[in-house]
Amino acid sequence: MKQIAITGGKGGTGKSTVATAIAVELGKRHKVLLVDADVDCPNDHLLLGIERTKVRTVYQRIPTWDFEKCTKCGKCAETCKVNSIFGPKGKQPIFLPQQCNGCGACVITCPANAISWSEKEIGEIFRGNGHGIGFISGELKVNEAVSEFVVNALKEEVKKIGKGYDFILFDTAAGTHCDVISALEGSSIALAVTEPTPLGEHDLELIMKLLKRLGIKFEIVLNRFEEGMEKLIEKVAESNGKKIASKIPYSKKIMENYSKGIPVKHESIEKIAELVE
C-alpha cells in the first residue's frame, strides 16, 4: 500500500481537482482509496458526485466543573492559553467549549480536583464510492476550531479499511497548520500543487519547507498553466533542487467538466499517475 498526499501552501490552487483526477486515473489499474482530509471544507465528494454515508461521530474531550468542590481560585482561567475559561479569583468560572482544545492544563492545575472530563461533538466521518474508487472524508462541525482532531479520527478509520487498497490518496487542507501536518504524516510522496502567480510562488516555498522538515519526498504540480507563465514557479523549484513534474493547462473544457463533477482527463494527469506508481 502506497500513501500519497496532495497538498499545497495556499487555497484555490486546484488540489482537490488534482486529487480526484489522479485517484480516478489510478483507479483504472489499481484499488484506490481517496481521503478528503480538508475537514474544514471537504468537497471531493461534490467534484466526483459521490453520495456519502455517515459512519461515525467525532468527539473531543472537554473539562467539566464540580462547583461544590470549586474554591473560585481562578487558577483554571489563568492556566488556559486559548481563553476558553473566564473566571477571575472569587468568581465562578465561565467555560466557552467552542474555544477549548482539550489540552488538560486546567484539570492538572485545579488544586481542589474540581475539574474532570466530559466531551463534545466536533465532527463526522463519511464514506462512499464512485468512479471505481473508495472514498472517505471528515467534516468539522460548524463553529469548532480544532480540525486536526477530526483529521486524526479520519486517519484512524483509514487504518481500519486501508489494508485492502493499493493506493491511499490524502487530499489535505491548504497551508502548513496542524491539520495539514497530521494528514501528511505517513506519506511516501507528496504532490505540491501550485499556480503560476506570486502567491503561488510564496506558498509553494512554505509547503516545500514543511515537506522537507517532515522528510517527505515531493514533486511539484503546476496547475492552470499557460505558456510563458511558469517562470516564477520554475525559479523557486530550481532553488530547491526540483523541476516541475507536470503542468495542467488552463483550459475551458477542464473548468466545464469540473463544474459538472467530471474528473479531469488530460495527459498531464496521466503523467502524474505514472510518476507516483
TORKE-475209 format. One line per field, with one value per atom (N, C-alpha, C): atom name; y, z, x; residue number from 1. Coordinates in steps of 0.1 Angstrom, whole numbers, padded with zeros to 4 digits. Layout:
<atoms>
a	CA,...
py	Y,...
pz	Z,...
px	X,...
k	NUM,...
</atoms>
This chain:
<atoms>
a	N,CA,C,N,CA,C,N,CA,C,N,CA,C,N,CA,C,N,CA,C,N,CA,C,N,CA,C,N,CA,C,N,CA,C,N,CA,C,N,CA,C,N,CA,C,N,CA,C,N,CA,C,N,CA,C,N,CA,C,N,CA,C,N,CA,C,N,CA,C,N,CA,C,N,CA,C,N,CA,C,N,CA,C,N,CA,C,N,CA,C,N,CA,C,N,CA,C,N,CA,C,N,CA,C,N,CA,C,N,CA,C,N,CA,C,N,CA,C,N,CA,C,N,CA,C,N,CA,C,N,CA,C,N,CA,C,N,CA,C,N,CA,C,N,CA,C,N,CA,C,N,CA,C,N,CA,C,N,CA,C,N,CA,C,N,CA,C,N,CA,C,N,CA,C,N,CA,C,N,CA,C,N,CA,C,N,CA,C,N,CA,C,N,CA,C,N,CA,C,N,CA,C,N,CA,C,N,CA,C,N,CA,C,N,CA,C,N,CA,C,N,CA,C,N,CA,C,N,CA,C,N,CA,C,N,CA,C,N,CA,C,N,CA,C,N,CA,C,N,CA,C,N,CA,C,N,CA,C,N,CA,C,N,CA,C,N,CA,C,N,CA,C,N,CA,C,N,CA,C,N,CA,C,N,CA,C,N,CA,C,N,CA,C,N,CA,C,N,CA,C,N,CA,C,N,CA,C,N,CA,C,N,CA,C,N,CA,C,N,CA,C,N,CA,C,N,CA,C,N,CA,C,N,CA,C,N,CA,C,N,CA,C,N,CA,C,N,CA,C,N,CA,C,N,CA,C,N,CA,C,N,CA,C,N,CA,C,N,CA,C,N,CA,C,N,CA,C,N,CA,C,N,CA,C,N,CA,C,N,CA,C,N,CA,C,N,CA,C,N,CA,C,N,CA,C,N,CA,C,N,CA,C,N,CA,C,N,CA,C,N,CA,C,N,CA,C,N,CA,C,N,CA,C,N,CA,C,N,CA,C,N,CA,C,N,CA,C,N,CA,C,N,CA,C,N,CA,C,N,CA,C,N,CA,C,N,CA,C,N,CA,C,N,CA,C,N,CA,C,N,CA,C,N,CA,C,N,CA,C,N,CA,C,N,CA,C,N,CA,C,N,CA,C,N,CA,C,N,CA,C,N,CA,C,N,CA,C,N,CA,C,N,CA,C,N,CA,C,N,CA,C,N,CA,C,N,CA,C,N,CA,C,N,CA,C,N,CA,C,N,CA,C,N,CA,C,N,CA,C,N,CA,C,N,CA,C,N,CA,C,N,CA,C,N,CA,C,N,CA,C,N,CA,C,N,CA,C,N,CA,C,N,CA,C,N,CA,C,N,CA,C,N,CA,C,N,CA,C,N,CA,C,N,CA,C,N,CA,C,N,CA,C,N,CA,C,N,CA,C,N,CA,C,N,CA,C,N,CA,C,N,CA,C,N,CA,C,N,CA,C,N,CA,C,N,CA,C,N,CA,C,N,CA,C,N,CA,C,N,CA,C,N,CA,C,N,CA,C,N,CA,C,N,CA,C,N,CA,C,N,CA,C,N,CA,C,N,CA,C,N,CA,C,N,CA,C,N,CA,C,N,CA,C,N,CA,C,N,CA,C,N,CA,C,N,CA,C,N,CA,C,N,CA,C,N,CA,C,N,CA,C,N,CA,C,N,CA,C,N,CA,C,N,CA,C,N,CA,C,N,CA,C,N,CA,C,N,CA,C,N,CA,C,N,CA,C,N,CA,C,N,CA,C,N,CA,C,N,CA,C,N,CA,C,N,CA,C,N,CA,C,N,CA,C,N,CA,C,N,CA,C,N,CA,C,N,CA,C,N,CA,C,N,CA,C,N,CA,C,N,CA,C,N,CA,C,N,CA,C,N,CA,C,N,CA,C,N,CA,C,N,CA,C,N,CA,C,N,CA,C,N,CA,C,N,CA,C,N,CA,C,N,CA,C,N,CA,C,N,CA,C,N,CA,C,N,CA,C,N,CA,C,N,CA,C,N,CA,C,N,CA,C,N,CA,C,N,CA,C,N,CA,C,N,CA,C,N,CA,C,N,CA,C,N,CA,C,N,CA,C,N,CA,C,N,CA,C,N,CA,C,N,CA,C,N,CA,C,N,CA,C,N,CA,C,N,CA,C,N,CA,C,N,CA,C,N,CA,C
py	-0012,0000,0012,0022,0034,0046,0054,0066,0079,0086,0098,0110,0121,0133,0143,0149,0160,0173,0182,0193,0206,0217,0230,0241,0251,0261,0271,0272,0282,0275,0281,0275,0280,0273,0276,0273,0265,0261,0249,0242,0231,0217,0217,0204,0194,0197,0188,0183,0192,0189,0178,0181,0171,0158,0159,0147,0138,0143,0135,0129,0137,0132,0121,0122,0112,0099,0101,0089,0081,0088,0081,0075,0082,0076,0064,0064,0053,0041,0045,0035,0027,0031,0023,0010,0011,-0001,-0006,0001,-0003,-0001,-0006,-0004,0009,0019,0032,0037,0043,0050,0065,0073,0088,0093,0100,0105,0120,0126,0141,0145,0150,0154,0169,0176,0190,0191,0189,0187,0200,0212,0224,0227,0222,0225,0213,0201,0189,0191,0188,0190,0179,0169,0159,0151,0149,0141,0149,0162,0171,0170,0171,0170,0157,0146,0133,0128,0136,0132,0120,0118,0107,0109,0100,0101,0096,0104,0100,0094,0084,0079,0081,0086,0088,0075,0074,0062,0064,0076,0078,0093,0096,0110,0111,0123,0126,0134,0130,0138,0143,0153,0159,0160,0157,0158,0173,0176,0190,0189,0199,0199,0201,0196,0199,0202,0211,0215,0210,0206,0203,0215,0223,0236,0235,0224,0222,0221,0216,0215,0228,0235,0246,0257,0262,0272,0286,0287,0300,0307,0299,0304,0311,0308,0315,0309,0298,0292,0286,0280,0274,0284,0296,0306,0312,0313,0318,0308,0295,0285,0283,0286,0284,0293,0288,0296,0299,0293,0296,0304,0309,0317,0311,0298,0292,0292,0297,0298,0313,0318,0331,0330,0334,0332,0339,0352,0359,0353,0355,0350,0355,0346,0349,0348,0344,0343,0328,0323,0310,0310,0300,0300,0299,0306,0305,0299,0288,0280,0282,0284,0285,0273,0263,0250,0251,0260,0261,0265,0272,0276,0266,0256,0246,0236,0234,0224,0211,0210,0198,0195,0205,0203,0197,0200,0194,0202,0214,0222,0226,0229,0233,0221,0209,0197,0195,0196,0194,0205,0217,0229,0230,0225,0228,0222,0230,0224,0217,0219,0213,0200,0196,0185,0186,0199,0201,0200,0197,0196,0182,0176,0163,0164,0152,0153,0150,0157,0154,0154,0155,0155,0163,0167,0174,0169,0170,0165,0176,0172,0183,0179,0167,0164,0151,0147,0135,0129,0115,0108,0102,0103,0098,0088,0079,0070,0070,0065,0064,0057,0057,0052,0056,0056,0061,0062,0061,0062,0051,0040,0029,0030,0040,0041,0042,0039,0041,0055,0059,0073,0074,0083,0086,0100,0107,0121,0125,0135,0140,0154,0158,0172,0178,0189,0196,0203,0202,0208,0223,0230,0245,0251,0261,0268,0261,0250,0243,0247,0247,0253,0243,0231,0222,0211,0214,0205,0193,0194,0182,0170,0172,0161,0153,0160,0153,0145,0152,0145,0133,0134,0122,0111,0114,0104,0098,0106,0102,0092,0095,0086,0072,0073,0060,0052,0058,0050,0044,0052,0048,0035,0035,0024,0011,0013,0001,-0005,0003,-0001,-0001,0005,0008,-0004,-0015,-0026,-0032,-0031,-0037,-0028,-0017,-0008,-0008,-0005,-0004,0010,0020,0034,0041,0049,0058,0072,0080,0094,0103,0112,0122,0135,0141,0155,0163,0171,0178,0192,0199,0213,0221,0234,0243,0248,0252,0258,0248,0252,0244,0242,0242,0241,0226,0224,0211,0201,0205,0196,0191,0199,0195,0186,0189,0180,0166,0166,0153,0145,0151,0145,0140,0148,0144,0133,0131,0121,0107,0100,0086,0085,0097,0096,0093,0085,0082,0092,0099,0110,0120,0133,0144,0151,0155,0163,0178,0187,0201,0208,0211,0217,0233,0239,0254,0260,0273,0280,0291,0296,0305,0320,0322,0336,0338,0351,0354,0348,0347,0340,0325,0319,0305,0302,0311,0310,0311,0321,0323,0310,0306,0295,0281,0280,0268,0267,0278,0278,0273,0277,0273,0258,0253,0239,0230,0235,0227,0227,0238,0238,0228,0227,0218,0203,0200,0187,0182,0192,0188,0186,0194,0192,0178,0174,0161,0149,0153,0142,0135,0142,0135,0140,0130,0132,0139,0148,0155,0159,0161,0166,0178,0187,0199,0198,0201,0201,0215,0220,0234,0233,0239,0239,0253,0253,0265,0270,0262,0266,0272,0283,0289,0292,0290,0292,0306,0305,0317,0322,0315,0319,0310,0301,0292,0296,0308,0312,0314,0320,0322,0308,0298,0285,0278,0279,0272,0277,0291,0297,0291,0291,0286,0271,0264,0250,0247,0254,0251,0255,0266,0270,0259,0250,0239,0226,0226,0214,0206,0212,0205,0210,0203,0207,0205,0212,0210,0196,0188,0174,0173,0182,0181,0195,0198,0211,0208,0213,0211,0224,0224,0236,0244,0257,0265,0262,0255,0250,0252,0258,0259,0246,0236,0223,0217,0218,0213,0220,0233,0241,0237,0234,0230,0216,0207,0194,0194,0203,0205,0209,0218,0223,0212,0202,0192,0179,0180,0168,0157,0161,0152,0153,0142,0143,0147,0155,0160,0148,0148,0138,0146,0144,0151,0143,0145,0137,0141,0154,0158,0150,0146,0137,0123,0118,0105,0105,0116,0117,0116,0123,0123,0110,0103,0089,0080,0081,0072,0076,0088,0093,0086,0085,0080,0065,0059,0044,0037
pz	0000,0000,0000,-0009,-0010,-0007,0003,0007,0000,-0007,-0014,-0009,-0007,-0002,-0014,-0015,-0025,-0016,-0017,-0008,-0015,-0007,-0013,-0002,-0004,0006,0007,-0004,-0004,-0009,-0006,-0011,-0026,-0033,-0046,-0057,-0054,-0065,-0073,-0068,-0075,-0069,-0056,-0050,-0052,-0049,-0050,-0064,-0074,-0088,-0092,-0087,-0090,-0083,-0070,-0062,-0067,-0071,-0076,-0090,-0098,-0112,-0111,-0102,-0101,-0095,-0085,-0079,-0089,-0098,-0108,-0119,-0122,-0132,-0126,-0114,-0107,-0106,-0103,-0101,-0113,-0125,-0137,-0137,-0129,-0128,-0114,-0104,-0090,-0082,-0069,-0059,-0052,-0052,-0047,-0037,-0026,-0016,-0016,-0019,-0018,-0004,0003,0016,0015,0017,0018,0032,0034,0048,0050,0040,0042,0049,0063,0070,0073,0071,0073,0061,0049,0037,0027,0031,0022,0009,-0002,-0015,-0025,-0022,-0032,-0036,-0027,-0030,-0039,-0039,-0048,-0062,-0063,-0076,-0083,-0075,-0081,-0081,-0075,-0075,-0066,-0055,-0046,-0035,-0033,-0021,-0009,0001,0013,0024,0032,0043,0056,0066,0078,0085,0090,0096,0111,0115,0129,0133,0145,0151,0158,0156,0163,0175,0186,0199,0203,0211,0217,0232,0240,0254,0258,0268,0274,0289,0296,0311,0315,0327,0333,0348,0355,0368,0378,0390,0401,0410,0409,0416,0431,0436,0451,0456,0448,0451,0448,0437,0432,0443,0445,0455,0449,0436,0429,0430,0429,0430,0417,0406,0393,0386,0391,0385,0372,0370,0358,0346,0349,0339,0336,0346,0344,0336,0337,0330,0316,0313,0299,0289,0279,0269,0257,0256,0245,0249,0261,0266,0266,0269,0269,0283,0293,0306,0311,0316,0322,0336,0346,0360,0369,0371,0380,0394,0402,0416,0423,0430,0437,0429,0416,0407,0402,0400,0394,0380,0375,0362,0351,0340,0329,0318,0312,0302,0288,0278,0264,0257,0255,0250,0235,0227,0213,0212,0222,0221,0227,0234,0241,0232,0234,0226,0234,0246,0253,0258,0260,0264,0278,0287,0301,0311,0308,0317,0329,0327,0338,0348,0342,0351,0360,0354,0362,0372,0369,0377,0389,0388,0398,0412,0422,0435,0443,0439,0446,0439,0428,0420,0416,0413,0409,0395,0386,0372,0367,0360,0354,0339,0332,0318,0313,0303,0296,0281,0272,0258,0250,0238,0229,0215,0207,0193,0185,0177,0169,0154,0150,0136,0132,0120,0115,0104,0103,0093,0083,0070,0060,0050,0044,0034,0022,0011,-0002,-0012,-0024,-0035,-0048,-0059,-0072,-0081,-0094,-0104,-0102,-0096,-0094,-0083,-0074,-0062,-0049,-0038,-0025,-0020,-0011,-0007,0008,0015,0029,0032,0040,0043,0057,0063,0076,0074,0084,0083,0097,0099,0111,0113,0125,0129,0128,0124,0123,0137,0137,0150,0159,0154,0161,0155,0163,0159,0157,0163,0163,0152,0140,0129,0129,0135,0134,0142,0152,0159,0149,0140,0130,0120,0116,0107,0114,0127,0134,0134,0137,0137,0123,0113,0099,0096,0100,0098,0106,0117,0124,0116,0110,0101,0089,0083,0072,0075,0087,0092,0092,0096,0097,0083,0073,0060,0049,0052,0042,0037,0044,0040,0027,0023,0011,-0002,0000,-0011,-0016,-0029,-0034,-0032,-0033,-0031,-0022,-0013,-0005,-0007,-0012,-0016,-0005,0001,0011,0004,0003,-0002,0011,0013,0026,0024,0036,0036,0031,0028,0024,0036,0034,0044,0051,0062,0069,0084,0087,0101,0105,0118,0124,0117,0111,0104,0091,0085,0073,0076,0087,0092,0095,0102,0105,0093,0083,0070,0063,0063,0056,0062,0075,0082,0077,0074,0068,0053,0046,0032,0026,0016,0010,-0001,-0006,-0015,-0015,-0017,-0017,-0031,-0035,-0047,-0043,-0045,-0041,-0052,-0051,-0062,-0061,-0071,-0071,-0084,-0084,-0096,-0100,-0112,-0117,-0113,-0100,-0095,-0084,-0080,-0069,-0056,-0054,-0042,-0042,-0054,-0056,-0054,-0058,-0056,-0041,-0034,-0020,-0012,-0014,-0006,-0010,-0022,-0026,-0018,-0015,-0007,0007,0012,0026,0027,0017,0018,0015,0007,0004,0017,0024,0037,0047,0048,0056,0052,0039,0035,0037,0036,0039,0054,0062,0076,0081,0074,0077,0070,0062,0055,0044,0038,0028,0014,0006,-0008,-0015,-0024,-0031,-0045,-0053,-0067,-0068,-0077,-0079,-0091,-0089,-0100,-0102,-0114,-0118,-0124,-0118,-0123,-0130,-0139,-0146,-0154,-0160,-0168,-0181,-0184,-0197,-0202,-0214,-0220,-0215,-0209,-0205,-0191,-0184,-0171,-0160,-0164,-0155,-0148,-0153,-0148,-0133,-0127,-0112,-0105,-0109,-0103,-0106,-0118,-0122,-0114,-0111,-0103,-0089,-0082,-0069,-0068,-0078,-0079,-0080,-0089,-0091,-0079,-0072,-0060,-0049,-0050,-0041,-0047,-0058,-0065,-0071,-0075,-0081,-0095,-0103,-0115,-0114,-0123,-0123,-0129,-0122,-0126,-0137,-0136,-0145,-0146,-0158,-0159,-0165,-0157,-0161,-0167,-0179,-0187,-0181,-0183,-0181,-0192,-0190,-0200,-0197,-0207,-0206,-0204,-0211,-0210,-0197,-0191,-0177,-0167,-0169,-0160,-0161,-0174,-0176,-0170,-0172,-0166,-0151,-0145,-0131,-0125,-0132,-0127,-0128,-0137,-0139,-0131,-0123,-0115,-0123,-0134,-0143,-0140,-0136,-0133,-0145,-0142,-0153,-0160,-0174,-0182,-0191,-0188,-0196,-0195,-0205,-0204,-0192,-0187,-0175,-0163,-0162,-0151,-0153,-0165,-0167,-0163,-0166,-0163,-0148,-0140,-0126,-0120,-0125,-0121,-0123,-0135,-0138,-0128,-0125,-0116,-0102,-0097,-0083,-0082,-0094,-0094,-0090
px	0008,0000,0009,0006,0014,0005,0010,0002,0008,-0001,0003,-0005,0001,-0006,-0006,-0017,-0019,-0021,-0012,-0012,-0007,-0007,-0003,-0003,0005,0006,-0006,-0014,-0025,-0038,-0049,-0061,-0064,-0072,-0076,-0066,-0056,-0046,-0051,-0061,-0067,-0062,-0060,-0056,-0066,-0079,-0090,-0092,-0090,-0091,-0081,-0069,-0058,-0060,-0063,-0065,-0076,-0087,-0098,-0094,-0088,-0084,-0074,-0064,-0053,-0059,-0068,-0075,-0082,-0090,-0098,-0088,-0078,-0068,-0061,-0057,-0050,-0060,-0073,-0083,-0086,-0082,-0083,-0075,-0064,-0054,-0052,-0056,-0054,-0066,-0065,-0076,-0072,-0080,-0076,-0086,-0081,-0090,-0086,-0096,-0094,-0099,-0090,-0093,-0093,-0105,-0106,-0104,-0091,-0087,-0088,-0094,-0097,-0110,-0109,-0122,-0129,-0122,-0129,-0139,-0135,-0142,-0141,-0146,-0145,-0154,-0148,-0156,-0153,-0144,-0141,-0153,-0162,-0174,-0183,-0183,-0191,-0185,-0171,-0164,-0167,-0168,-0170,-0185,-0193,-0207,-0210,-0202,-0203,-0213,-0222,-0231,-0224,-0224,-0217,-0227,-0222,-0229,-0221,-0228,-0221,-0217,-0205,-0200,-0197,-0194,-0192,-0192,-0193,-0193,-0179,-0173,-0160,-0162,-0156,-0158,-0144,-0144,-0132,-0135,-0125,-0126,-0127,-0135,-0135,-0137,-0133,-0134,-0148,-0152,-0164,-0162,-0169,-0167,-0177,-0172,-0180,-0179,-0190,-0189,-0191,-0194,-0194,-0180,-0171,-0157,-0149,-0154,-0146,-0145,-0133,-0130,-0129,-0132,-0132,-0118,-0107,-0094,-0089,-0095,-0092,-0080,-0074,-0062,-0065,-0077,-0080,-0080,-0086,-0087,-0073,-0064,-0051,-0043,-0045,-0038,-0042,-0055,-0060,-0054,-0046,-0039,-0048,-0059,-0068,-0081,-0080,-0091,-0105,-0106,-0119,-0125,-0117,-0122,-0121,-0132,-0132,-0136,-0127,-0130,-0120,-0121,-0112,-0114,-0104,-0104,-0117,-0124,-0136,-0149,-0147,-0159,-0160,-0172,-0173,-0169,-0161,-0155,-0167,-0165,-0174,-0166,-0172,-0165,-0171,-0162,-0166,-0161,-0169,-0165,-0160,-0165,-0161,-0146,-0141,-0127,-0117,-0122,-0114,-0107,-0094,-0087,-0084,-0089,-0088,-0074,-0066,-0052,-0051,-0060,-0060,-0052,-0047,-0040,-0048,-0061,-0070,-0072,-0074,-0076,-0064,-0052,-0039,-0037,-0041,-0038,-0048,-0060,-0070,-0066,-0064,-0060,-0070,-0083,-0094,-0099,-0093,-0097,-0112,-0116,-0130,-0133,-0123,-0124,-0122,-0131,-0130,-0133,-0134,-0136,-0150,-0154,-0166,-0162,-0172,-0168,-0179,-0174,-0183,-0182,-0192,-0192,-0185,-0175,-0168,-0168,-0173,-0173,-0178,-0177,-0183,-0174,-0174,-0167,-0177,-0174,-0183,-0176,-0183,-0178,-0187,-0181,-0188,-0179,-0184,-0176,-0182,-0173,-0178,-0166,-0168,-0157,-0147,-0151,-0142,-0132,-0135,-0126,-0134,-0127,-0133,-0131,-0139,-0139,-0142,-0135,-0138,-0134,-0142,-0139,-0143,-0137,-0141,-0147,-0155,-0161,-0162,-0156,-0156,-0169,-0174,-0187,-0186,-0196,-0196,-0193,-0184,-0181,-0171,-0165,-0155,-0141,-0131,-0118,-0107,-0108,-0096,-0098,-0095,-0098,-0088,-0076,-0067,-0073,-0082,-0088,-0097,-0103,-0112,-0103,-0092,-0082,-0076,-0073,-0068,-0078,-0090,-0101,-0103,-0102,-0103,-0092,-0079,-0068,-0070,-0076,-0080,-0089,-0099,-0108,-0100,-0091,-0083,-0075,-0070,-0062,-0070,-0083,-0092,-0095,-0096,-0101,-0090,-0078,-0068,-0060,-0060,-0051,-0055,-0067,-0072,-0069,-0063,-0061,-0046,-0044,-0030,-0025,-0034,-0030,-0040,-0035,-0044,-0039,-0048,-0045,-0052,-0044,-0048,-0049,-0061,-0062,-0063,-0052,-0050,-0057,-0058,-0062,-0051,-0053,-0043,-0035,-0023,-0015,-0005,0000,0010,0007,-0006,-0011,-0011,-0015,-0015,-0023,-0035,-0044,-0037,-0029,-0022,-0010,-0003,0008,0002,-0009,-0015,-0018,-0024,-0028,-0015,-0004,0008,0015,0015,0023,0020,0031,0029,0030,0030,0030,0044,0044,0057,0061,0051,0054,0042,0046,0035,0036,0025,0024,0020,0029,0027,0021,0008,0001,0001,0005,0006,0001,0001,-0003,0007,0007,0018,0015,0014,0012,0022,0024,0033,0029,0015,0010,0013,0012,0015,0030,0038,0053,0056,0050,0053,0049,0037,0031,0037,0042,0049,0062,0069,0081,0077,0066,0062,0059,0052,0049,0061,0070,0083,0091,0092,0099,0093,0080,0073,0076,0075,0077,0091,0101,0115,0116,0110,0111,0105,0094,0088,0095,0105,0112,0104,0095,0086,0091,0093,0097,0085,0088,0077,0080,0070,0070,0061,0064,0057,0047,0035,0025,0020,0021,0017,0004,-0006,-0020,-0023,-0032,-0036,-0025,-0017,-0005,-0009,-0002,-0002,0012,0015,0028,0034,0046,0053,0050,0040,0036,0043,0052,0058,0071,0076,0089,0090,0080,0081,0082,0074,0075,0087,0092,0104,0116,0116,0127,0127,0116,0115,0117,0113,0116,0131,0137,0152,0160,0155,0163,0162,0152,0151,0155,0162,0167,0156,0145,0134,0131,0123,0117,0102,0095,0081,0078,0071,0069,0058,0048,0037,0030,0025,0018,0004,-0006,-0020,-0025,-0029,-0032,-0044,-0044,-0056,-0066,-0076,-0085,-0100,-0107,-0121,-0128,-0124,-0130,-0128,-0116,-0114,-0123,-0125,-0134,-0148,-0152,-0166,-0169,-0159,-0161,-0160,-0152,-0151,-0165,-0171,-0184,-0195,-0193,-0203,-0199,-0188,-0184,-0178,-0171,-0164,-0149,-0142,-0128,-0120,-0109,-0101,-0094,-0095,-0088,-0078,-0065,-0055,-0042,-0033,-0021,-0012,-0014,-0007,-0011,-0024,-0028,-0023,-0023,-0017,-0002,0005,0019,0021,0013,0014,0011,0001,-0003,0009,0015,0027,0039,0040,0051,0050,0037,0036,0034,0032,0030,0043
k	1,1,1,2,2,2,3,3,3,4,4,4,5,5,5,6,6,6,7,7,7,8,8,8,9,9,9,10,10,10,11,11,11,12,12,12,13,13,13,14,14,14,15,15,15,16,16,16,17,17,17,18,18,18,19,19,19,20,20,20,21,21,21,22,22,22,23,23,23,24,24,24,25,25,25,26,26,26,27,27,27,28,28,28,29,29,29,30,30,30,31,31,31,32,32,32,33,33,33,34,34,34,35,35,35,36,36,36,37,37,37,38,38,38,39,39,39,40,40,40,41,41,41,42,42,42,43,43,43,44,44,44,45,45,45,46,46,46,47,47,47,48,48,48,49,49,49,50,50,50,51,51,51,52,52,52,53,53,53,54,54,54,55,55,55,56,56,56,57,57,57,58,58,58,59,59,59,60,60,60,61,61,61,62,62,62,63,63,63,64,64,64,65,65,65,66,66,66,67,67,67,68,68,68,69,69,69,70,70,70,71,71,71,72,72,72,73,73,73,74,74,74,75,75,75,76,76,76,77,77,77,78,78,78,79,79,79,80,80,80,81,81,81,82,82,82,83,83,83,84,84,84,85,85,85,86,86,86,87,87,87,88,88,88,89,89,89,90,90,90,91,91,91,92,92,92,93,93,93,94,94,94,95,95,95,96,96,96,97,97,97,98,98,98,99,99,99,100,100,100,101,101,101,102,102,102,103,103,103,104,104,104,105,105,105,106,106,106,107,107,107,108,108,108,109,109,109,110,110,110,111,111,111,112,112,112,113,113,113,114,114,114,115,115,115,116,116,116,117,117,117,118,118,118,119,119,119,120,120,120,121,121,121,122,122,122,123,123,123,124,124,124,125,125,125,126,126,126,127,127,127,128,128,128,129,129,129,130,130,130,131,131,131,132,132,132,133,133,133,134,134,134,135,135,135,136,136,136,137,137,137,138,138,138,139,139,139,140,140,140,141,141,141,142,142,142,143,143,143,144,144,144,145,145,145,146,146,146,147,147,147,148,148,148,149,149,149,150,150,150,151,151,151,152,152,152,153,153,153,154,154,154,155,155,155,156,156,156,157,157,157,158,158,158,159,159,159,160,160,160,161,161,161,162,162,162,163,163,163,164,164,164,165,165,165,166,166,166,167,167,167,168,168,168,169,169,169,170,170,170,171,171,171,172,172,172,173,173,173,174,174,174,175,175,175,176,176,176,177,177,177,178,178,178,179,179,179,180,180,180,181,181,181,182,182,182,183,183,183,184,184,184,185,185,185,186,186,186,187,187,187,188,188,188,189,189,189,190,190,190,191,191,191,192,192,192,193,193,193,194,194,194,195,195,195,196,196,196,197,197,197,198,198,198,199,199,199,200,200,200,201,201,201,202,202,202,203,203,203,204,204,204,205,205,205,206,206,206,207,207,207,208,208,208,209,209,209,210,210,210,211,211,211,212,212,212,213,213,213,214,214,214,215,215,215,216,216,216,217,217,217,218,218,218,219,219,219,220,220,220,221,221,221,222,222,222,223,223,223,224,224,224,225,225,225,226,226,226,227,227,227,228,228,228,229,229,229,230,230,230,231,231,231,232,232,232,233,233,233,234,234,234,235,235,235,236,236,236,237,237,237,238,238,238,239,239,239,240,240,240,241,241,241,242,242,242,243,243,243,244,244,244,245,245,245,246,246,246,247,247,247,248,248,248,249,249,249,250,250,250,251,251,251,252,252,252,253,253,253,254,254,254,255,255,255,256,256,256,257,257,257,258,258,258,259,259,259,260,260,260,261,261,261,262,262,262,263,263,263,264,264,264,265,265,265,266,266,266,267,267,267,268,268,268,269,269,269,270,270,270,271,271,271,272,272,272,273,273,273,274,274,274,275,275,275,276,276,276,277,277,277
</atoms>
